[in-house]
Amino acid sequence: MAPKLSDSVEGLRAAGNQSFRNGQFAEAAALYSRALRALQAQASSNPEEESVLYSNRAACHLKDGNCTDCIKDCTSALDLVPFVVKPLLRRASAYEALEKYPLAYVDYMTVLQIDGSVTAALEGINRMTRALRDSLGPEWRLKVPSVPLVPVSAQKRWDYMPSENHKETAKIKSRETTTAKNRVPSAGDVERARVLKEEGNELVKKGNHKKAIEKYSESLSFSNLESATYSNRALCYLVLKQYKEAVKDCTEALRLNAKNVKAFYRRAQAHKALKDYKSSLADISSLLQIEPKNGPAQKLRQEINQNLN
């Protein structure tokens, strides 16, 4: 005999949804709990359905001000199906209500990697940035947990791609996985790129140039519109004596900002190391047109002229 609709997972979830819409949050939570028990009693698992039920029950807890249980249920939902917007937003809201601002920041940032147009996450990031700056000071970004990298498969920009030509779709995915050049970065992408660039900067200060290159490269995969990220990575390549790579990065930096003095100087250094003294002198000349009194550039010009004579 088939179970009654109200006793089935689908029936209990539907009843819970209706109670939630009616503002009966405790009743809705109880119905979602019954649905979870019914689902977990079944022989075969259904992680997607189970994740939705945990997320729905978390929404009830959040409405009732029970932030601790909201966080627990959202975490259970995300353990089953990672990188889903609703449980991430609900957990972020609960963390924020408990003044756990670093954790809320991480969840809001994760949402923006998935979909950079989510208004609640954009507004949340603005609130968290102000709160963290006030509580932790100007270097607050160094004191918050790292934001997990969302895989391309979970990002919204793949949701609406045509499905007729699967081979072509796979090619497009592959291209955009390896470079950000063919898309306009979202607000979330730009923010993630900035965080990664700053992490790279800190690694440079510690002398860890190889790891810094990884951070700068990761930053550029989110947004390749920041001239300083290229010139910073070029510095690392110079230190590691990868001069051709340094030249490439400085050239890209100057394409984005024709007055990037550091890019001119570092490309001049790389050309000099490659014994391309004419190109090195041209870069120094361009730099000195921007900053005529730049001492290191004047000294490098003297060294280059000695090599040319």
Secondary structure, 3 states (H helix, E strand, C coil): CCCCHHHCHHHHHHHHHHHHHCCCHHHHHHHHHHHHHHHHCCCCCCHHHHHHHHHHHHHHHHHCCCHHHHHHHHHHHHHHCCCCHHHHHHHHHHHHHCCCHHHHHHHHHHHHHHCCCCHHHHHHHHHHHHHHHHHHCCCHHHHCCCCCCCCHHHCHHHCCCCCCCHHHHHHHHHHHHHCCCCCCCCHHHHHHHHHHHHHHHHHHHCCCHHHHHHHHHHHHHHCCCCHHHHHHHHHHHHHCCCHHHHHHHHHHHHHHCCCCHHHHHHHHHHHHHCCCHHHHHHHHHHHHHHCCCCHHHHHHHHHHHHHHC
